[in-house]
């Protein structure tokens, strides 16, 4: 929430972060969410949704590279990959996907058309024109409804839905959650991969991530967590890739293997965070956190 010349990030109940505001860009309540964009002294152009930090121009590439590239690089290296993105957001996910010569079609689903128009206008440094690329098809509607009606199969489905909490509100919500992930599984090709952000992942903050791991294991035989430090979130952030392909194991790949895949996909010199060493390291954890994850 905005307090004078400061924006208070109160995402965590017991720890609040204050960001000094350089300039207010826009504050708008859409039908679905509260969108706020500011220029911050430390993070540049920054997006908050319902009071929570989403993206900032100085570090958003860390989050979006981690969300997108492991699933594409670890899957089959075939041409004309078909990608579905649930939650179009500021367009940075599509931007990262467009780096690949073997990605043929990108379908973006978002529920909030008004928010997307705000992002188009005020966040060009993040989307970089991705919404208007001929490979990209932008559709508006509920992600669950789209999955239920769709007959198509996808090589990769990326879930970047903003708030994970709406799945965790009791027995009824858990049934909705199970239906949602089973719909995703049904829309993936045989060896397709689901990639998603999955909440905080550290020794002391991991509740949402562990919930998602335990839930996804009921549906996908192959589940792998990985993480990165996201400065704007003031935390280590977790991600998950999941697949019906039992042979999928990113932890077995060497840096050389990853380097070869990067070259075959044609994205050499297009990554700012995920070098082969960083990608491999993102799937490694401290002994303490490893033990926690093994229980889920």
N, C-alpha and C positions, 0 to 999 in steps of 0.2 A: 504494500500500500504506500501511497505517496504521503510523506510528512514534510511539508515545507520544501526545502531544496534536497531532500533525501528520499530515496525509495527503500522501503524496508522489506526485505525478503524474509517472510515469516513461514516459509515452507516447513521448516522443522519447528516443532512445538517449543523446544527448549533452547534453541539457538537461532537468533535472528541476525541477519547481515544487513548493514546499511550501505547503500550505494549513493554517492554524491551525484546529483543530476546537473549536467551542463546545460541541457536544453530539452524541453518537453516537445515531442513531435506530434503525437496524437493519443487521445484517450477516448475509447469508443466501446459502448456496450452493444454487442450484436444480439441476435436472437438466441445465440448459444453460449456466448462467453464474453468476458471483459478483456478487450485488447488494449494494451498500453505500450507505446514505443517512446523511448527516451534516448538522448545521447548522454552517456555516462562518462565521467572523467576517466575511469580505469578500463572500461570495456567497449567504448564507442557506441554505435547504434545498437540498441538492445530492446528485445521483445519480452514482455511479460504477458502471460495469459492467466486470468483470474488470480492475479497477484503472485504467480509463480514464475521464476526465470525460465525462459525457453531457449533463446538464442541471442548471441552477441557477436558483432562483426569481428572482434579480435580473436575469438577462440571457438566459434561454432564449427569450424572445419574439423576440429578434433572429434566432436560428437558425431558429425555426419559421416566422416570417413570410417569411424568405428561401426556405425549403424549399417553402412552400405557394403563396404569392400570385403570383409571376411566372407560373407555369403556368396558374393559373386566369384571371388578368387578360389574358394574352396569347392565350389560346385563344378559341374562338367564345363569344360572350355569349348562350348559349341557356339555357332553363330546364330544370330537372330534370337537371342534370349528374350523371353517375354516376362516382364516384371510388373507386379502389382504392388502399389504403395498405398497403404491404408493410413490416411492422414497426410495430405499434401503439404500442410504447413507453409513455411516461408519459401518453399521451392528448392531448398538446398539439397534435399535427398535426390530429387530429380537431377540437379546440377551434377552431383557426384556420379550418378548412373550414366549420364551422357558422356562421361570420359571414356567409356568402353566402346570399342569398335565392334564387339560381339553382342551388344545389346540392341535388339531390333525395335521393341515397342515397350513403352512405359505408360502404364495406366495409373493415374492418380485419383484417389477417391477422397473427398472431403465433405463434411456436412455443412460447412460454413462459407457460403459464397461471398458474403460481405467481408469476412476476415481476409479471404484470399485477395480480394480487390485492394484491401489496405496493404497487404504484404507486397503486392505488385507495385504499388505506388511508392511505399516508404522503405522497402528493403531490397532495392536492386542490387546492392553489394552482396546479398546472400543468394538470391535466385539467379542472377546474371542471365536473365532472359529465358530460363529453362521452361517456364510455362508456355512459351510460344514456339518451342522447338517442334518440328514436324514429327519427331519420334514420340512426343508426349501427348497423351489424351487425358484431359482433365474432366472428371465427372463429379457431380454434386449429389450427395445423398448419404444415407446411413451405411456404414461399412458392413454391418451384419446383414442388412437387407440385400446389399449388392452381392455378397458372398452366397446368400441363399438362392438368389435368382440366376447367378452366373453359371454357364455351362463350360466355360473355358478353363484350361489348365495352364499353370504358370511355372516357370523355372524357379523363380524366387518370389516370395511374398514378404514385403517389409512392413511391419506394423509400427507406426510412429504415432499412435493415438496418444493424445496429450496426457490424460489423467488415468493412471492405472487404478486409482481408488474406486472408480465406479464399478469395478468388477468384484469388489471385496466388501460388500455391504450385507452379507448374510446368506442364508440358504438359497433364497430365490436368485440372488445375484450370482451365486456360484453355479447354478444351473445355466444361467445366461452365459457365464464365462465358458463353461464346458462346451456349450453349443457353438459359441464363437470360434473357439480353437478347433473344434471338429470340422466346422465349415472351412476353415483355413486349410486343414489337412486334406479335405476332399478336393480342394481347388489346386493343390500342388501336383506337379508331375511326379512320376514314380520316385525319382531321386531328387525332387525339388527341396528347397530349403526355406524355412521361415527364419527371418531375422527380426529382432525386436529390441527396443530399449527395455530395461527391466529393473529400474529403480536403483537405489543406493546399494553398493556392494563393498563393504568393509567389515572388519571384525565386529564393530559395534553398531553398524547400521546396515541391515540386510533383510529385514522382515518381508518386504514386498518381493524381493528377488527370490528368496527361498520359497515363498508361496507359489510364485510362477513356475519355478523349477519342479516342485512337487506335482503341480497340476499338469504341466506339459508332459511329464514322464508317463502319464496315463494314456497319452495319445501318440507320442513320438518315441521310438526306441533309441534314437540318438539325440542327446541334449548336451550342449556345451555352453558354459558360462565364460564370459571374458569381461574385461573392465578397462577403464581409462580414467585418469584424473581430469575432470572437467572444471576448470577454474571458475566459470560463471556459476556453477552449481555448488561450489565450495565443498566438493566431495568426490570420492571415487564412485564412478557410475557404472552400473552393470548392464550387460547386454547378453542376449541368448541367441544361439542358432539351434534349430531343431529340424529333424528330418526323419523320414521313414527309411532312409538309407543307412543300414547298420554299419556300413564300411566307412562312413564319414567320421574322421577323427583328426581334427586340426592339430592336435598335440603331437601327432606323429610326424608332421611335416617339418623338414629342416628349413633353415633360412634359404638354402640353395633352391629347394623345391618351390618355396614361395617366390623367390626371385624369378624363376623360370615361368611361373604362372603369371606374374605381373607383366613379363615381357610378351608372353603369348596373348595376353588380353590388350596389349598396346597402351598400357598406362604408365610406362616408365616416365619419370620426371613429372608426373601429374599428381603425386601424393605429397602432402606437406607434413603428415604425422606418421602414417603407417609405412615405415620402412620394413623390409623383411624381418629384421631383428625386433622391431616394436610390435609387429603383428604376432610373431611367435610368443613374445613376452606377455602379451595381453591375455593369453590363455593360461598363464602361470600365476600361482598364488602363494602366499606365505603358508607355512605348515599349519598354522592355527586356522586360517580361513579355508584351507583345503579340507581340513577335518570337518568343519561346519558344512561345507558344500556336499561332502560325501554322504551326509545324513539325509540329503534331499535329492 
